[in-house]
Amino acid sequence: MEEIGKHGDLSRAAMRADMDRKTARKYVKEGKLPSELKKPRSWRTRQDPFEKDWPWIEEQLRGAPELEAVTLFEALQERHPGRYQAGQLRTLQRRIKRWRVAQGPEQEVFFGQEHRPGEAVQTDFTDATWLEVTIAGVAFAHMLCHVVLPYSNWEWVTVCLSESYLALKRGVQEGIFRLGRVPEWHQSDNTSAATHKPQTGKRVFNDEYDAFIRQLGMKPRTIGIGKKEQNGDVESLNGALKRWLNQRLLLRGSRDFESVEAYEAWLWELLQQRNRRRDERLKEDLAAMTPLKTGRLVEYRELQVSVSQMSTIRVLFNTYSVPSRLKSARKVRVRVYERTLEVWYGGERQLTLERLRGRHGRRINYRHIIWSLVRKPGAFARYRYRDDLFPSGVFRRAHEVIYERHPNVRGDLEYLRILHLAAATMESEVEAALECLLEAGETLSADAVRELVTVETAPAPPEMPAYEVALSEYDELLGGGEDDDADDAEAEVAS
């Protein structure tokens, strides 16, 4: 139409618009846009394949409106074998959708709420494994505990491994203590970290969680069961945050971090930048909050556990090995953090262990027991945790090769001596030596491995001549006179 307005030549205008001349003539004649020429179709291009069974389908939908088209289609195929083909499912879905719009039941309506400054803080857990973060090259399955102020959308996260109470406690404290002020309410979903279901059937707050939130100066509240839209701000920000973090990881050029602490520090640095855009509304949030009046609460649970004769402890249904010297203590105190365990005795921390997830797991460190096992090699063959004494596939292959030559206690002892060497020196060096011997096809033995491993010995103390002390020098320091010096000298000679 613009081209025709310039020169009035229909052919040239159609060519410039990349359009057939007859189509151009039609648009010029009608004087309407293509979209204005479309008319609703009132006829069917083919016969409705569900016409015979539609009364039955409609009856089912009126009785149970939540029925899905797939379920009804499968039921029709069972009622009338061979009548319906898989490609007709989409036709039924469109037909049922039109019925729901025209005659279906009323749908639940959600009402957007206006948030008040400083009223509440929302907390939720979100899975972050799909970010494909690795720690020292190993895939890191983890979650984020996400804390959000709904009014300003200020947010903070902590890295966690599960939706536990300790993870919730750490996440809430990190957020609240960074703000320095507390809102009236802390809101979460019905996670087992905050609530449980007694025999009455209605979920109630866990005593530990309730006391923690009130100690911080807030009141706890939860959303309705199955009503995640009531936690809408933090729920929607979960997805937005993870998409934003994924973009930042792409810019970073690597998803690998040297440690969990380094990964969390990177997250916190980014969140500080992200939250600067919310400063204006955050000021309103903070103005409506009350000052934080308590100190930071401990983020661990302390348990007293026994050290077994096998030099192991059992903590929250999981088994861990400990140095055999702790057997003399009989009982130790264990501080259970969200990601680690600390073993304490006599007011001193003895060791730190990585915490296991779930139940009935075990983490046996061969360094804790190898000194005793070398003296009792006969116990190795049927040791309950024998599989944990192969630090890698190389060690397992080495044991198999040795055991083929000596299928008895002698073979086990030879392998245990190699494991003892790994504990006394460097496991990586011993592993490298085993690989060399296996590839060369040479006889495997502890002595052969020892020749390839650099064993550091303690340096010999330097030889120093004995220092002769003159006692008169001390008398001079004390300010004694010449007579006193003479008397002291005579006394020294006499002695």
C-alpha positions in Angstrom: 0.0 0.0 0.0 2.9 2.4 0.7 4.4 1.6 -2.7 1.1 2.1 -4.5 0.7 5.5 -2.7 4.1 6.5 -4.2 3.5 5.7 -7.9 0.2 3.8 -8.3 1.8 0.9 -10.2 0.3 -2.3 -8.8 2.9 -4.7 -10.5 5.9 -2.7 -9.1 4.3 -2.5 -5.6 3.6 -6.3 -5.6 7.2 -7.0 -6.7 8.6 -4.7 -4.0 6.4 -6.4 -1.3 7.5 -9.9 -2.6 3.8 -10.7 -3.3 1.8 -12.2 -6.2 0.1 -9.6 -8.4 -3.3 -11.2 -7.9 -2.9 -11.2 -4.1 -1.9 -7.5 -4.2 -5.0 -6.7 -6.3 -7.2 -8.4 -3.7 -5.8 -6.3 -0.8 -6.0 -3.1 -2.7 -9.6 -3.9 -3.7 -10.7 -4.8 -0.1 -8.7 -2.0 1.5 -8.0 -4.2 4.7 -5.1 -5.8 6.4 -4.7 -9.6 5.9 -5.6 -10.2 9.5 -8.9 -8.3 9.0 -9.9 -10.6 6.0 -9.8 -13.8 8.2 -13.3 -15.1 9.1 -14.0 -17.7 11.8 -14.6 -21.1 10.3 -18.1 -22.5 11.1 -17.6 -25.9 9.4 -15.5 -29.0 10.0 -12.9 -30.1 7.6 -13.3 -33.7 8.7 -15.8 -35.8 10.7 -15.4 -35.7 14.5 -13.9 -39.1 15.4 -15.3 -38.8 19.0 -18.8 -37.9 18.1 -20.3 -41.3 19.1 -18.5 -41.4 22.4 -18.7 -37.7 23.3 -21.8 -38.2 25.6 -19.8 -40.8 27.6 -16.8 -38.5 27.7 -18.8 -35.5 28.9 -20.5 -37.6 31.6 -17.1 -38.6 32.9 -15.9 -35.0 32.9 -18.9 -33.8 34.8 -18.5 -36.4 37.4 -14.7 -35.9 37.8 -13.6 -32.6 36.1 -9.9 -33.3 37.1 -9.8 -36.2 34.6 -7.1 -35.8 32.0 -7.5 -36.3 28.3 -4.8 -39.0 28.2 -6.7 -41.1 30.8 -10.0 -40.8 28.9 -8.3 -41.7 25.6 -6.8 -44.8 27.1 -10.2 -45.8 28.5 -11.8 -45.3 25.1 -9.1 -47.6 23.5 -10.0 -50.2 26.1 -13.7 -49.9 25.5 -13.5 -49.9 21.7 -10.3 -51.8 20.5 -9.1 -50.6 17.1 -11.4 -47.6 16.9 -8.9 -45.0 18.0 -5.3 -44.4 17.0 -2.5 -42.7 19.0 -2.5 -39.7 16.6 -6.0 -38.8 17.6 -5.1 -37.9 21.2 -4.3 -34.3 20.3 -7.8 -34.0 18.8 -9.4 -35.2 22.0 -7.3 -32.8 24.1 -8.4 -29.8 22.1 -12.1 -30.9 22.3 -11.9 -31.3 26.1 -10.1 -28.0 26.5 -13.0 -26.2 24.6 -15.5 -28.0 26.8 -13.7 -26.9 30.0 -13.7 -23.2 28.8 -17.4 -23.3 27.8 -19.0 -25.7 30.4 -16.3 -26.7 32.8 -16.4 -26.0 36.6 -15.2 -22.7 38.1 -11.4 -22.6 38.6 -9.6 -21.4 41.7 -8.6 -17.8 41.5 -5.4 -16.5 43.1 -5.3 -13.0 44.6 -2.0 -11.0 44.5 -1.1 -9.6 47.9 0.6 -6.3 48.7 3.6 -6.9 51.0 4.2 -4.6 53.9 7.8 -3.4 54.7 9.5 -5.4 57.4 6.6 -7.8 58.0 8.1 -11.1 57.3 11.1 -13.0 55.9 10.5 -16.1 53.7 12.8 -19.1 53.6 12.8 -22.0 51.1 15.1 -24.7 49.9 15.8 -25.1 46.2 17.8 -27.8 44.4 20.9 -26.3 42.7 22.5 -29.5 41.4 21.4 -28.6 37.8 23.9 -25.7 37.9 26.5 -28.5 37.4 29.0 -27.0 39.9 32.0 -29.2 40.7 34.3 -29.1 43.7 37.9 -30.0 42.9 36.6 -31.7 39.7 33.9 -33.8 41.5 30.2 -33.2 40.8 28.6 -31.4 43.7 25.0 -32.3 44.5 23.6 -29.6 46.7 20.8 -27.3 47.6 20.5 -23.6 48.4 18.7 -22.3 51.5 17.1 -19.1 50.1 16.1 -16.2 52.4 14.0 -13.4 51.0 12.4 -10.2 52.2 9.1 -10.1 50.1 8.8 -6.3 50.1 12.2 -5.4 48.8 13.2 -8.8 47.3 16.5 -8.6 49.2 17.8 -12.2 49.2 20.6 -14.3 50.6 21.6 -18.0 50.2 23.7 -20.6 52.0 24.9 -23.9 50.5 23.5 -27.0 52.1 23.1 -30.7 51.4 19.6 -31.3 52.6 16.5 -29.7 54.0 17.6 -30.3 57.6 17.0 -28.1 60.7 20.7 -27.3 60.9 20.7 -26.1 57.3 17.6 -24.0 58.0 19.2 -22.6 61.1 22.4 -21.6 59.4 20.6 -20.1 56.4 18.2 -18.0 58.5 21.1 -16.7 60.7 23.3 -15.8 57.8 20.5 -13.7 56.4 19.3 -12.1 59.6 22.7 -11.2 61.0 23.7 -9.6 57.7 20.6 -7.4 58.0 21.2 -6.7 61.6 17.4 -6.4 62.2 14.5 -8.8 62.4 10.9 -8.7 60.9 7.9 -9.8 62.9 7.4 -13.2 61.2 9.6 -15.9 59.8 7.6 -17.8 57.1 8.5 -21.2 55.6 6.7 -24.1 54.0 5.9 -27.3 55.9 9.4 -28.7 55.7 10.2 -31.3 58.3 13.0 -29.0 59.5 10.3 -26.7 60.9 7.2 -28.8 61.5 6.1 -32.3 62.1 2.8 -34.2 62.0 1.7 -35.7 65.4 -1.2 -38.2 65.8 -3.7 -35.3 65.6 -2.9 -35.1 61.9 -2.3 -31.3 61.9 1.3 -30.2 61.4 2.8 -28.3 64.4 6.1 -26.5 64.9 9.1 -28.5 66.1 10.1 -27.3 69.6 13.7 -26.8 68.6 12.7 -24.7 65.5 10.1 -22.7 67.5 12.6 -21.8 70.2 15.2 -20.8 67.7 12.9 -18.4 65.8 11.6 -16.8 69.0 15.2 -16.4 70.3 16.0 -14.3 67.2 12.9 -12.1 68.0 10.5 -13.4 65.4 7.3 -15.4 65.3 7.1 -18.6 63.2 4.4 -19.2 60.6 3.9 -21.6 57.7 2.0 -21.7 54.5 -1.0 -24.0 54.0 -0.2 -27.6 53.2 0.1 -27.9 49.4 -0.3 -24.1 49.0 3.2 -23.2 47.7 1.7 -20.1 46.0 1.5 -18.6 49.6 5.3 -18.6 49.6 5.2 -17.1 46.1 8.0 -14.5 46.4 10.7 -16.9 47.4 9.3 -19.6 45.1 9.5 -17.3 42.1 12.9 -15.9 43.0 14.2 -19.5 43.3 14.0 -19.9 39.6 15.1 -16.4 38.8 18.2 -16.7 41.1 19.3 -20.0 39.6 19.0 -18.7 36.0 21.0 -15.7 37.0 23.7 -17.8 38.6 23.9 -20.0 35.6 24.6 -16.9 33.4 27.3 -15.8 35.9 28.9 -19.3 35.7 28.9 -19.0 31.9 30.7 -15.6 32.2 33.1 -17.1 34.7 34.2 -19.7 32.2 34.4 -22.5 34.7 32.0 -24.3 37.1 34.7 -25.8 39.2 35.7 -24.4 42.7 38.5 -25.5 44.9 36.2 -26.0 47.9 32.6 -25.6 49.1 33.7 -22.5 51.1 35.2 -20.9 47.9 31.9 -21.6 46.0 29.8 -20.1 48.8 32.1 -17.0 49.0 31.6 -16.5 45.2 27.8 -16.7 45.7 27.9 -14.2 48.5 30.0 -11.7 46.5 27.5 -11.9 43.6 24.5 -11.5 46.0 26.0 -8.3 47.4 26.1 -6.8 43.9 22.6 -8.1 43.1 21.1 -6.6 46.3 22.5 -3.1 45.7 19.7 -2.7 43.1 17.2 -3.1 46.0 18.7 -0.5 48.4 15.8 1.9 48.2 13.0 -0.6 49.2 15.4 -2.3 51.6 15.7 0.9 53.6 11.9 0.8 54.0 12.1 -2.8 55.1 14.9 -2.1 57.6 13.0 0.9 59.0 10.0 -1.2 59.8 12.1 -4.0 61.5 13.2 -4.2 65.1 16.9 -4.3 66.2 18.5 -7.8 66.5 19.0 -8.2 70.3 20.7 -11.7 70.5 24.0 -13.0 69.6 24.6 -15.7 67.0 23.4 -19.1 68.1 25.5 -22.2 67.7 24.8 -24.0 64.4 25.5 -27.5 65.6 23.8 -30.3 67.6 26.0 -31.8 70.3 25.8 -35.6 71.1 27.7 -37.9 73.4 28.6 -41.2 71.7 30.7 -44.2 72.6 33.9 -45.3 70.8 33.5 -49.0 69.9 36.2 -51.7 70.1 36.5 -51.4 66.3 37.5 -47.8 66.7 34.3 -46.5 65.3 31.5 -44.1 66.4 27.8 -44.1 65.4 26.3 -40.7 64.8 22.7 -40.3 63.6 22.5 -43.8 62.2 25.8 -43.6 60.3 29.2 -45.2 61.2 32.5 -43.3 61.2 36.0 -44.5 62.0 38.2 -42.6 64.4 41.8 -42.8 65.5 42.3 -45.8 67.8 43.8 -43.6 70.5 40.2 -42.3 71.2 39.3 -45.8 72.4 40.8 -44.9 75.7 38.3 -42.1 76.1 35.4 -44.6 75.7 33.0 -41.7 75.1 33.4 -38.5 73.1 31.3 -35.5 72.3 30.4 -35.0 68.7 29.2 -31.6 67.3 27.0 -32.3 64.3 27.1 -29.5 61.7 25.1 -29.4 58.5 28.1 -30.6 56.4 30.6 -31.8 58.9 31.1 -33.6 62.3 33.6 -32.5 64.9 34.9 -35.0 67.5 35.8 -33.4 70.9 37.3 -34.8 74.0 38.7 -32.9 77.1 37.6 -29.6 75.6 39.8 -30.1 72.5 38.8 -30.9 69.0 40.3 -34.2 68.0 39.3 -34.4 64.3 36.8 -33.2 61.7 34.8 -35.6 59.5 32.7 -35.1 56.4 29.1 -35.8 57.4 27.2 -38.6 55.6 23.7 -38.2 54.3 20.8 -40.6 54.9 21.1 -43.7 57.2 23.1 -46.8 57.5 26.1 -45.4 55.7 29.7 -45.6 56.7 33.0 -43.8 56.3 36.0 -45.8 57.3 39.4 -44.2 57.0 42.1 -46.9 56.7 44.6 -44.5 58.4 42.7 -44.9 61.6 43.1 -48.7 61.8 45.9 -49.8 59.6 48.4 -49.8 62.5 46.4 -52.5 64.3 45.4 -54.4 61.1 49.1 -54.9 60.1 49.6 -56.7 63.4 46.4 -58.8 62.8 46.4 -59.6 59.1 44.1 -62.6 59.6 41.2 -60.2 60.4 41.4 -58.6 56.9 39.7 -61.4 54.9 36.3 -61.1 56.7 36.5 -57.6 58.1 33.1 -56.0 58.1 34.3 -52.9 56.3 36.9 -54.6 54.1 35.7 -52.7 50.9 36.6 -49.4 52.5 40.3 -50.4 52.8 40.8 -50.0 49.0 41.3 -46.2 48.5 41.1 -46.6 44.8 40.7 -49.1 42.0 44.5 -49.3 41.7 44.8 -50.6 45.3 42.1 -53.1 44.7 43.8 -54.4 41.5 47.1 -54.6 43.4 45.4 -56.7 46.1 44.0 -59.1 43.5 47.4 -59.5 41.8 49.1 -60.2 45.1 46.3 -62.6 46.2 46.6 -64.6 43.0 50.2 -65.3 44.0 49.6 -65.8 47.7 45.9 -66.7 48.2 46.2 -66.7 52.0 47.1 -64.5 55.0 50.5 -63.9 53.5 48.9 -62.2 50.5 46.7 -60.0 52.8 49.7 -59.1 54.9 51.7 -58.0 51.8 48.8 -55.7 50.7 48.3 -54.4 54.3 52.0 -53.5 54.4 51.5 -51.5 51.2 48.5 -49.7 52.7 50.6 -49.1 55.9 53.2 -47.4 53.6 50.5 -45.2 52.1 49.4 -44.1 55.6 52.9 -43.4 56.6 53.9 -41.5 53.5 51.7 -40.2 50.6 48.8 -42.2 49.3 49.2 -40.6 45.8 52.9 -41.6 45.6 52.1 -45.2 46.6 49.3 -45.3 44.1 51.6 -44.1 41.3 54.2 -46.7 42.3 51.6 -49.4 42.1 50.5 -48.3 38.7 54.1 -48.4 37.4 54.6 -52.0 38.8 51.2 -53.2 37.4 51.9 -51.7 33.9 55.4 -53.2 33.9 54.1 -56.6 35.0 56.6 -56.8 37.8 56.1 -58.6 41.1 54.1 -56.6 43.5 55.4 -56.3 47.1 55.7 -53.8 49.8 59.5 -53.7 49.3 59.1 -53.1 45.6 56.8 -50.2 46.3 59.0 -48.8 49.0 61.9 -48.6 46.5 59.8 -46.3 44.3 58.4 -44.1 47.0 60.4 -41.4 48.6 60.3 -42.0 52.4 61.2 -38.9 54.3 63.3 -39.4 57.4 63.7 -37.0 60.2 66.9 -34.9 59.9 69.7 -35.8 62.3 70.2 -33.2 65.0 73.3 -31.0 64.5 76.3 -31.6 66.6 77.0 -28.6 68.9 79.8 -28.2 71.5 78.8 -27.9 75.1 78.6 -24.3 76.3 80.7 -23.5 79.4 78.9 -21.2 81.8 80.9 -18.8 83.9 79.0 -18.3 87.1 80.7 -14.9 87.8 78.8 -13.4 84.9 75.5 -14.0 86.9 77.0 -12.2 89.9 77.8 -9.2 87.8 74.3 -9.1 86.6 73.1 -9.1 90.2 75.3 -6.1 90.9 77.7 -7.8 93.3 81.0 -6.1 94.3 84.6 -7.2 93.8 84.7 -8.7 97.4 81.6 -10.6 96.7 83.0 -11.9 93.4 86.1 -13.1 95.2 84.0 -14.9 97.9 81.9 -16.5 95.2 85.0 -17.6 93.3 86.4 -19.2 96.4 83.1 -20.9 97.1 83.0 -22.2 93.5 86.6 -23.6 93.8 85.6 -25.2 97.1 82.6 -26.8 95.6 
